[in-house]
Amino acid sequence: MEISRKNLRNEVLERVKYVKTCVMARELCLLVRTNRAVLEPKDVQEICQHISGLCKEEGCKEPSELCIKAAYALSKADEEKYLELCTQSCVKCGEAKRPQPKKDAYVA
């Protein structure tokens, strides 16, 4: 009984970590991309750096690096490069691992 509880606890903690990092990063990225017209470049850079940190925390090195490069391109006023790198980062983020729910989990 205790082993099942520990396993379920570990599963729940993994999902919480996933939401705190991956889900948050994707939501912030979408928010920035859809509202880019009203944000200052420095706002976007700051948010992109935060998103990069979330990706790095989850162990997603490539999306993290692409996000930092996108922020750097924006600092150099290279909007086209920023958009290209940001898109690549989002695609890589979408390919990242997602926790699979267990179908036989039972809690009494």
N, CA, C and O atoms as a GROMACS GRO file, in nm:
protein
  432
    1MET      N    1   0.082  -0.119   0.000
    1MET     CA    2   0.000   0.000   0.000
    1MET      C    3   0.087   0.126   0.000
    1MET      O    4   0.063   0.219  -0.077
    2GLU      N    5   0.186   0.127   0.085
    2GLU     CA    6   0.274   0.244   0.096
    2GLU      C    7   0.354   0.265  -0.033
    2GLU      O    8   0.381   0.379  -0.070
    3ILE      N    9   0.391   0.157  -0.101
    3ILE     CA   10   0.467   0.170  -0.226
    3ILE      C   11   0.382   0.238  -0.332
    3ILE      O   12   0.431   0.324  -0.405
    4SER      N   13   0.256   0.201  -0.342
    4SER     CA   14   0.165   0.264  -0.438
    4SER      C   15   0.150   0.413  -0.410
    4SER      O   16   0.148   0.495  -0.502
    5ARG      N   17   0.139   0.446  -0.284
    5ARG     CA   18   0.126   0.587  -0.245
    5ARG      C   19   0.251   0.665  -0.284
    5ARG      O   20   0.241   0.776  -0.336
    6LYS      N   21   0.368   0.607  -0.258
    6LYS     CA   22   0.494   0.674  -0.293
    6LYS      C   23   0.506   0.690  -0.444
    6LYS      O   24   0.549   0.796  -0.492
    7ASN      N   25   0.469   0.588  -0.518
    7ASN     CA   26   0.475   0.596  -0.665
    7ASN      C   27   0.381   0.704  -0.717
    7ASN      O   28   0.418   0.782  -0.805
    8LEU      N   29   0.262   0.708  -0.662
    8LEU     CA   30   0.165   0.808  -0.704
    8LEU      C   31   0.213   0.948  -0.667
    8LEU      O   32   0.197   1.043  -0.744
    9ARG      N   33   0.272   0.961  -0.549
    9ARG     CA   34   0.327   1.089  -0.505
    9ARG      C   35   0.435   1.137  -0.602
    9ARG      O   36   0.436   1.253  -0.642
   10ASN      N   37   0.525   1.046  -0.640
   10ASN     CA   38   0.631   1.082  -0.734
   10ASN      C   39   0.574   1.124  -0.869
   10ASN      O   40   0.621   1.219  -0.932
   11GLU      N   41   0.472   1.054  -0.912
   11GLU     CA   42   0.407   1.088  -1.038
   11GLU      C   43   0.344   1.227  -1.031
   11GLU      O   44   0.357   1.306  -1.124
   12VAL      N   45   0.275   1.255  -0.922
   12VAL     CA   46   0.212   1.386  -0.905
   12VAL      C   47   0.317   1.496  -0.899
   12VAL      O   48   0.299   1.602  -0.960
   13LEU      N   49   0.426   1.473  -0.828
   13LEU     CA   50   0.532   1.574  -0.818
   13LEU      C   51   0.596   1.600  -0.955
   13LEU      O   52   0.631   1.714  -0.986
   14GLU      N   53   0.611   1.496  -1.035
   14GLU     CA   54   0.665   1.514  -1.171
   14GLU      C   55   0.571   1.600  -1.255
   14GLU      O   56   0.616   1.686  -1.330
   15ARG      N   57   0.442   1.575  -1.243
   15ARG     CA   58   0.344   1.654  -1.318
   15ARG      C   59   0.343   1.799  -1.271
   15ARG      O   60   0.329   1.890  -1.353
   16VAL      N   61   0.358   1.821  -1.142
   16VAL     CA   62   0.364   1.957  -1.090
   16VAL      C   63   0.486   2.029  -1.146
   16VAL      O   64   0.477   2.144  -1.188
   17LYS      N   65   0.599   1.961  -1.146
   17LYS     CA   66   0.722   2.021  -1.202
   17LYS      C   67   0.702   2.054  -1.350
   17LYS      O   68   0.745   2.160  -1.396
   18TYR      N   69   0.638   1.965  -1.423
   18TYR     CA   70   0.610   1.987  -1.564
   18TYR      C   71   0.524   2.112  -1.584
   18TYR      O   72   0.551   2.193  -1.673
   19VAL      N   73   0.421   2.129  -1.502
   19VAL     CA   74   0.334   2.245  -1.513
   19VAL      C   75   0.411   2.373  -1.477
   19VAL      O   76   0.395   2.476  -1.543
   20LYS      N   77   0.495   2.366  -1.372
   20LYS     CA   78   0.571   2.483  -1.328
   20LYS      C   79   0.674   2.527  -1.430
   20LYS      O   80   0.712   2.644  -1.434
   21THR      N   81   0.721   2.436  -1.514
   21THR     CA   82   0.825   2.471  -1.611
   21THR      C   83   0.771   2.473  -1.753
   21THR      O   84   0.758   2.580  -1.812
   22CYS      N   85   0.739   2.358  -1.808
   22CYS     CA   86   0.700   2.348  -1.949
   22CYS      C   87   0.570   2.421  -1.981
   22CYS      O   88   0.564   2.500  -2.075
   23VAL      N   89   0.467   2.394  -1.904
   23VAL     CA   90   0.338   2.456  -1.933
   23VAL      C   91   0.349   2.608  -1.916
   23VAL      O   92   0.298   2.684  -1.998
   24MET      N   93   0.415   2.651  -1.811
   24MET     CA   94   0.433   2.794  -1.788
   24MET      C   95   0.513   2.858  -1.903
   24MET      O   96   0.477   2.965  -1.951
   25ALA      N   97   0.618   2.793  -1.947
   25ALA     CA   98   0.700   2.845  -2.057
   25ALA      C   99   0.617   2.859  -2.184
   25ALA      O  100   0.624   2.961  -2.252
   26ARG      N  101   0.540   2.757  -2.217
   26ARG     CA  102   0.458   2.763  -2.338
   26ARG      C  103   0.352   2.873  -2.330
   26ARG      O  104   0.330   2.944  -2.427
   27GLU      N  105   0.288   2.886  -2.215
   27GLU     CA  106   0.186   2.989  -2.198
   27GLU      C  107   0.246   3.130  -2.210
   27GLU      O  108   0.189   3.217  -2.276
   28LEU      N  109   0.360   3.150  -2.146
   28LEU     CA  110   0.427   3.281  -2.155
   28LEU      C  111   0.468   3.310  -2.299
   28LEU      O  112   0.452   3.422  -2.348
   29CYS      N  113   0.522   3.210  -2.366
   29CYS     CA  114   0.565   3.226  -2.505
   29CYS      C  115   0.446   3.265  -2.593
   29CYS      O  116   0.455   3.357  -2.673
   30LEU      N  117   0.336   3.195  -2.577
   30LEU     CA  118   0.216   3.225  -2.656
   30LEU      C  119   0.166   3.366  -2.625
   30LEU      O  120   0.128   3.440  -2.716
   31LEU      N  121   0.166   3.403  -2.499
   31LEU     CA  122   0.122   3.536  -2.459
   31LEU      C  123   0.208   3.645  -2.522
   31LEU      O  124   0.156   3.746  -2.570
   32VAL      N  125   0.340   3.625  -2.523
   32VAL     CA  126   0.431   3.722  -2.582
   32VAL      C  127   0.412   3.730  -2.733
   32VAL      O  128   0.405   3.838  -2.791
   33ARG      N  129   0.404   3.614  -2.795
   33ARG     CA  130   0.392   3.612  -2.942
   33ARG      C  131   0.262   3.673  -2.990
   33ARG      O  132   0.260   3.739  -3.094
   34THR      N  133   0.154   3.653  -2.917
   34THR     CA  134   0.025   3.707  -2.961
   34THR      C  135   0.008   3.855  -2.926
   34THR      O  136  -0.078   3.923  -2.982
   35ASN      N  137   0.089   3.905  -2.834
   35ASN     CA  138   0.077   4.045  -2.792
   35ASN      C  139   0.204   4.125  -2.818
   35ASN      O  140   0.226   4.230  -2.757
   36ARG      N  141   0.287   4.076  -2.908
   36ARG     CA  142   0.415   4.138  -2.934
   36ARG      C  143   0.402   4.284  -2.977
   36ARG      O  144   0.489   4.366  -2.945
   37ALA      N  145   0.296   4.316  -3.047
   37ALA     CA  146   0.279   4.452  -3.099
   37ALA      C  147   0.267   4.556  -2.989
   37ALA      O  148   0.303   4.672  -3.009
   38VAL      N  149   0.217   4.516  -2.873
   38VAL     CA  150   0.198   4.613  -2.765
   38VAL      C  151   0.312   4.610  -2.662
   38VAL      O  152   0.314   4.692  -2.570
   39LEU      N  153   0.403   4.519  -2.678
   39LEU     CA  154   0.515   4.508  -2.583
   39LEU      C  155   0.638   4.578  -2.637
   39LEU      O  156   0.662   4.580  -2.758
   40GLU      N  157   0.716   4.634  -2.548
   40GLU     CA  158   0.844   4.693  -2.585
   40GLU      C  159   0.946   4.581  -2.605
   40GLU      O  160   0.933   4.475  -2.544
   41PRO      N  161   1.045   4.601  -2.690
   41PRO     CA  162   1.148   4.498  -2.709
   41PRO      C  163   1.214   4.453  -2.578
   41PRO      O  164   1.244   4.335  -2.561
   42LYS      N  165   1.236   4.548  -2.486
   42LYS     CA  166   1.298   4.509  -2.359
   42LYS      C  167   1.206   4.418  -2.277
   42LYS      O  168   1.254   4.332  -2.204
   43ASP      N  169   1.074   4.438  -2.290
   43ASP     CA  170   0.978   4.350  -2.221
   43ASP      C  171   0.989   4.208  -2.276
   43ASP      O  172   0.995   4.111  -2.201
   44VAL      N  173   0.992   4.199  -2.407
   44VAL     CA  174   1.000   4.069  -2.474
   44VAL      C  175   1.131   3.999  -2.439
   44VAL      O  176   1.133   3.879  -2.412
   45GLN      N  177   1.240   4.074  -2.439
   45GLN     CA  178   1.371   4.016  -2.403
   45GLN      C  179   1.368   3.958  -2.262
   45GLN      O  180   1.414   3.846  -2.240
   46GLU      N  181   1.315   4.034  -2.169
   46GLU     CA  182   1.310   3.990  -2.030
   46GLU      C  183   1.226   3.862  -2.016
   46GLU      O  184   1.265   3.769  -1.945
   47ILE      N  185   1.112   3.860  -2.082
   47ILE     CA  186   1.024   3.744  -2.074
   47ILE      C  187   1.090   3.623  -2.141
   47ILE      O  188   1.083   3.512  -2.090
   48CYS      N  189   1.154   3.645  -2.255
   48CYS     CA  190   1.222   3.536  -2.326
   48CYS      C  191   1.335   3.477  -2.240
   48CYS      O  192   1.356   3.356  -2.240
   49GLN      N  193   1.405   3.561  -2.169
   49GLN     CA  194   1.510   3.512  -2.080
   49GLN      C  195   1.451   3.427  -1.968
   49GLN      O  196   1.509   3.326  -1.929
   50HIS      N  197   1.337   3.468  -1.917
   50HIS     CA  198   1.270   3.390  -1.812
   50HIS      C  199   1.222   3.255  -1.868
   50HIS      O  200   1.239   3.151  -1.805
   51ILE      N  201   1.164   3.258  -1.987
   51ILE     CA  202   1.119   3.134  -2.052
   51ILE      C  203   1.238   3.041  -2.074
   51ILE      O  204   1.227   2.921  -2.051
   52SER      N  205   1.349   3.096  -2.117
   52SER     CA  206   1.470   3.016  -2.138
   52SER      C  207   1.513   2.947  -2.009
   52SER      O  208   1.552   2.830  -2.011
   53GLY      N  209   1.505   3.020  -1.899
   53GLY     CA  210   1.540   2.962  -1.769
   53GLY      C  211   1.448   2.847  -1.730
   53GLY      O  212   1.493   2.748  -1.673
   54LEU      N  213   1.319   2.862  -1.761
   54LEU     CA  214   1.224   2.754  -1.732
   54LEU      C  215   1.256   2.630  -1.814
   54LEU      O  216   1.252   2.518  -1.763
   55CYS      N  217   1.288   2.650  -1.940
   55CYS     CA  218   1.324   2.538  -2.027
   55CYS      C  219   1.450   2.469  -1.977
   55CYS      O  220   1.459   2.347  -1.972
   56LYS      N  221   1.547   2.550  -1.938
   56LYS     CA  222   1.674   2.496  -1.888
   56LYS      C  223   1.651   2.416  -1.760
   56LYS      O  224   1.711   2.310  -1.742
   57GLU      N  225   1.565   2.466  -1.672
   57GLU     CA  226   1.535   2.397  -1.547
   57GLU      C  227   1.476   2.258  -1.573
   57GLU      O  228   1.499   2.165  -1.496
   58GLU      N  229   1.399   2.246  -1.681
   58GLU     CA  230   1.337   2.118  -1.714
   58GLU      C  231   1.433   2.027  -1.792
   58GLU      O  232   1.402   1.911  -1.818
   59GLY      N  233   1.549   2.082  -1.829
   59GLY     CA  234   1.648   2.002  -1.900
   59GLY      C  235   1.635   2.009  -2.050
   59GLY      O  236   1.694   1.927  -2.121
   60CYS      N  237   1.561   2.105  -2.100
   60CYS     CA  238   1.542   2.122  -2.245
   60CYS      C  239   1.643   2.225  -2.294
   60CYS      O  240   1.611   2.344  -2.307
   61LYS      N  241   1.762   2.180  -2.322
   61LYS     CA  242   1.874   2.268  -2.355
   61LYS      C  243   1.852   2.343  -2.486
   61LYS      O  244   1.873   2.465  -2.493
   62GLU      N  245   1.812   2.272  -2.591
   62GLU     CA  246   1.801   2.335  -2.722
   62GLU      C  247   1.694   2.445  -2.728
   62GLU      O  248   1.723   2.554  -2.777
   63PRO      N  249   1.571   2.421  -2.679
   63PRO     CA  250   1.474   2.530  -2.678
   63PRO      C  251   1.521   2.649  -2.593
   63PRO      O  252   1.496   2.765  -2.627
   64SER      N  253   1.590   2.620  -2.484
   64SER     CA  254   1.642   2.725  -2.397
   64SER      C  255   1.741   2.813  -2.472
   64SER      O  256   1.733   2.936  -2.466
   65GLU      N  257   1.833   2.749  -2.542
   65GLU     CA  258   1.935   2.825  -2.617
   65GLU      C  259   1.872   2.904  -2.732
   65GLU      O  260   1.912   3.018  -2.757
   66LEU      N  261   1.776   2.845  -2.800
   66LEU     CA  262   1.708   2.917  -2.909
   66LEU      C  263   1.634   3.039  -2.857
   66LEU      O  264   1.631   3.142  -2.923
   67CYS      N  265   1.574   3.026  -2.741
   67CYS     CA  266   1.500   3.138  -2.682
   67CYS      C  267   1.595   3.252  -2.644
   67CYS      O  268   1.564   3.369  -2.665
   68ILE      N  269   1.710   3.217  -2.589
   68ILE     CA  270   1.810   3.320  -2.555
   68ILE      C  271   1.861   3.388  -2.682
   68ILE      O  272   1.879   3.510  -2.685
   69LYS      N  273   1.885   3.310  -2.786
   69LYS     CA  274   1.932   3.367  -2.913
   69LYS      C  275   1.826   3.459  -2.973
   69LYS      O  276   1.858   3.562  -3.032
   70ALA      N  277   1.698   3.422  -2.958
   70ALA     CA  278   1.590   3.507  -3.007
   70ALA      C  279   1.589   3.640  -2.933
   70ALA      O  280   1.573   3.746  -2.994
   71ALA      N  281   1.605   3.634  -2.803
   71ALA     CA  282   1.610   3.758  -2.723
   71ALA      C  283   1.728   3.844  -2.765
   71ALA      O  284   1.716   3.967  -2.774
   72TYR      N  285   1.842   3.781  -2.792
   72TYR     CA  286   1.960   3.856  -2.836
   72TYR      C  287   1.935   3.921  -2.972
   72TYR      O  288   1.972   4.036  -2.994
   73ALA      N  289   1.872   3.847  -3.064
   73ALA     CA  290   1.841   3.903  -3.197
   73ALA      C  291   1.750   4.025  -3.184
   73ALA      O  292   1.765   4.122  -3.257
   74LEU      N  293   1.658   4.018  -3.090
   74LEU     CA  294   1.569   4.132  -3.069
   74LEU      C  295   1.646   4.251  -3.013
   74LEU      O  296   1.615   4.366  -3.046
   75SER      N  297   1.745   4.225  -2.930
   75SER     CA  298   1.826   4.335  -2.876
   75SER      C  299   1.907   4.404  -2.986
   75SER      O  300   1.944   4.521  -2.972
   76LYS      N  301   1.933   4.332  -3.093
   76LYS     CA  302   2.005   4.389  -3.208
   76LYS      C  303   1.909   4.441  -3.315
   76LYS      O  304   1.950   4.473  -3.426
   77ALA      N  305   1.780   4.450  -3.279
   77ALA     CA  306   1.675   4.501  -3.368
   77ALA      C  307   1.660   4.416  -3.494
   77ALA      O  308   1.623   4.467  -3.599
   78ASP      N  309   1.688   4.286  -3.484
   78ASP     CA  310   1.672   4.194  -3.596
   78ASP      C  311   1.543   4.115  -3.575
   78ASP      O  312   1.543   4.002  -3.528
   79GLU      N  313   1.433   4.179  -3.612
   79GLU     CA  314   1.299   4.121  -3.590
   79GLU      C  315   1.281   3.990  -3.665
   79GLU      O  316   1.222   3.895  -3.612
   80GLU      N  317   1.331   3.984  -3.787
   80GLU     CA  318   1.316   3.862  -3.868
   80GLU      C  319   1.386   3.743  -3.803
   80GLU      O  320   1.330   3.634  -3.796
   81LYS      N  321   1.509   3.764  -3.756
   81LYS     CA  322   1.584   3.657  -3.690
   81LYS      C  323   1.517   3.618  -3.559
   81LYS      O  324   1.510   3.500  -3.524
   82TYR      N  325   1.466   3.717  -3.486
   82TYR     CA  326   1.394   3.690  -3.361
   82TYR      C  327   1.276   3.597  -3.387
   82TYR      O  328   1.260   3.497  -3.318
   83LEU      N  329   1.195   3.629  -3.486
   83LEU     CA  330   1.077   3.549  -3.517
   83LEU      C  331   1.116   3.407  -3.559
   83LEU      O  332   1.051   3.310  -3.520
   84GLU      N  333   1.221   3.396  -3.638
   84GLU     CA  334   1.268   3.264  -3.684
   84GLU      C  335   1.314   3.178  -3.565
   84GLU      O  336   1.275   3.062  -3.554
   85LEU      N  337   1.396   3.236  -3.477
   85LEU     CA  338   1.447   3.163  -3.362
   85LEU      C  339   1.336   3.130  -3.262
   85LEU      O  340   1.335   3.022  -3.203
   86CYS      N  341   1.245   3.223  -3.244
   86CYS     CA  342   1.134   3.201  -3.152
   86CYS      C  343   1.047   3.086  -3.202
   86CYS      O  344   1.004   3.002  -3.123
   87THR      N  345   1.021   3.082  -3.331
   87THR     CA  346   0.943   2.974  -3.389
   87THR      C  347   1.013   2.840  -3.370
   87THR      O  348   0.950   2.742  -3.334
   88GLN      N  349   1.143   2.837  -3.395
   88GLN     CA  350   1.221   2.713  -3.378
   88GLN      C  351   1.214   2.666  -3.233
   88GLN      O  352   1.199   2.547  -3.206
   89SER      N  353   1.226   2.760  -3.141
   89SER     CA  354   1.221   2.726  -2.999
   89SER      C  355   1.085   2.665  -2.963
   89SER      O  356   1.078   2.566  -2.890
   90CYS      N  357   0.979   2.725  -3.014
   90CYS     CA  358   0.844   2.674  -2.985
   90CYS      C  359   0.824   2.534  -3.042
   90CYS      O  360   0.762   2.448  -2.979
   91VAL      N  361   0.877   2.510  -3.161
   91VAL     CA  362   0.866   2.377  -3.223
   91VAL      C  363   0.941   2.275  -3.139
   91VAL      O  364   0.889   2.167  -3.111
   92LYS      N  365   1.063   2.309  -3.098
   92LYS     CA  366   1.142   2.218  -3.015
   92LYS      C  367   1.074   2.194  -2.881
   92LYS      O  368   1.076   2.082  -2.828
   93CYS      N  369   1.014   2.298  -2.826
   93CYS     CA  370   0.944   2.284  -2.699
   93CYS      C  371   0.826   2.189  -2.716
   93CYS      O  372   0.798   2.109  -2.626
   94GLY      N  373   0.759   2.196  -2.828
   94GLY     CA  374   0.647   2.106  -2.854
   94GLY      C  375   0.688   1.961  -2.869
   94GLY      O  376   0.607   1.871  -2.848
   95GLU      N  377   0.815   1.939  -2.904
   95GLU     CA  378   0.866   1.802  -2.920
   95GLU      C  379   0.913   1.744  -2.788
   95GLU      O  380   0.946   1.626  -2.779
   96ALA      N  381   0.917   1.828  -2.685
   96ALA     CA  382   0.972   1.786  -2.555
   96ALA      C  383   0.887   1.676  -2.492
   96ALA      O  384   0.772   1.653  -2.528
   97LYS      N  385   0.950   1.611  -2.397
   97LYS     CA  386   0.881   1.503  -2.327
   97LYS      C  387   0.765   1.555  -2.243
   97LYS      O  388   0.773   1.664  -2.185
   98ARG      N  389   0.660   1.478  -2.237
   98ARG     CA  390   0.546   1.510  -2.154
   98ARG      C  391   0.518   1.390  -2.066
   98ARG      O  392   0.525   1.276  -2.111
   99PRO      N  393   0.485   1.415  -1.940
   99PRO     CA  394   0.455   1.301  -1.852
   99PRO      C  395   0.330   1.229  -1.900
   99PRO      O  396   0.228   1.292  -1.927
  100GLN      N  397   0.338   1.097  -1.909
  100GLN     CA  398   0.224   1.017  -1.951
  100GLN      C  399   0.143   0.976  -1.828
  100GLN      O  400   0.198   0.922  -1.732
  101PRO      N  401   0.014   1.000  -1.831
  101PRO     CA  402  -0.068   0.959  -1.716
  101PRO      C  403  -0.079   0.807  -1.711
  101PRO      O  404  -0.091   0.740  -1.813
  102LYS      N  405  -0.076   0.754  -1.589
  102LYS     CA  406  -0.093   0.611  -1.571
  102LYS      C  407  -0.243   0.581  -1.575
  102LYS      O  408  -0.322   0.650  -1.511
  103LYS      N  409  -0.279   0.480  -1.649
  103LYS     CA  410  -0.419   0.447  -1.664
  103LYS      C  411  -0.473   0.364  -1.548
  103LYS      O  412  -0.594   0.362  -1.524
  104ASP      N  413  -0.386   0.298  -1.474
  104ASP     CA  414  -0.432   0.210  -1.368
  104ASP      C  415  -0.416   0.270  -1.229
  104ASP      O  416  -0.422   0.197  -1.130
  105ALA      N  417  -0.396   0.402  -1.220
  105ALA     CA  418  -0.378   0.464  -1.089
  105ALA      C  419  -0.509   0.460  -1.012
  105ALA      O  420  -0.615   0.493  -1.065
  106TYR      N  421  -0.501   0.419  -0.890
  106TYR     CA  422  -0.619   0.409  -0.803
  106TYR      C  423  -0.588   0.468  -0.668
  106TYR      O  424  -0.487   0.435  -0.606
  107VAL      N  425  -0.674   0.556  -0.623
  107VAL     CA  426  -0.656   0.616  -0.492
  107VAL      C  427  -0.782   0.589  -0.412
  107VAL      O  428  -0.893   0.619  -0.457
  108ALA      N  429  -0.766   0.532  -0.294
  108ALA     CA  430  -0.881   0.500  -0.211
  108ALA      C  431  -0.918   0.617  -0.122
  108ALA      O  432  -1.014   0.607  -0.045
   0.00000   0.00000   0.00000
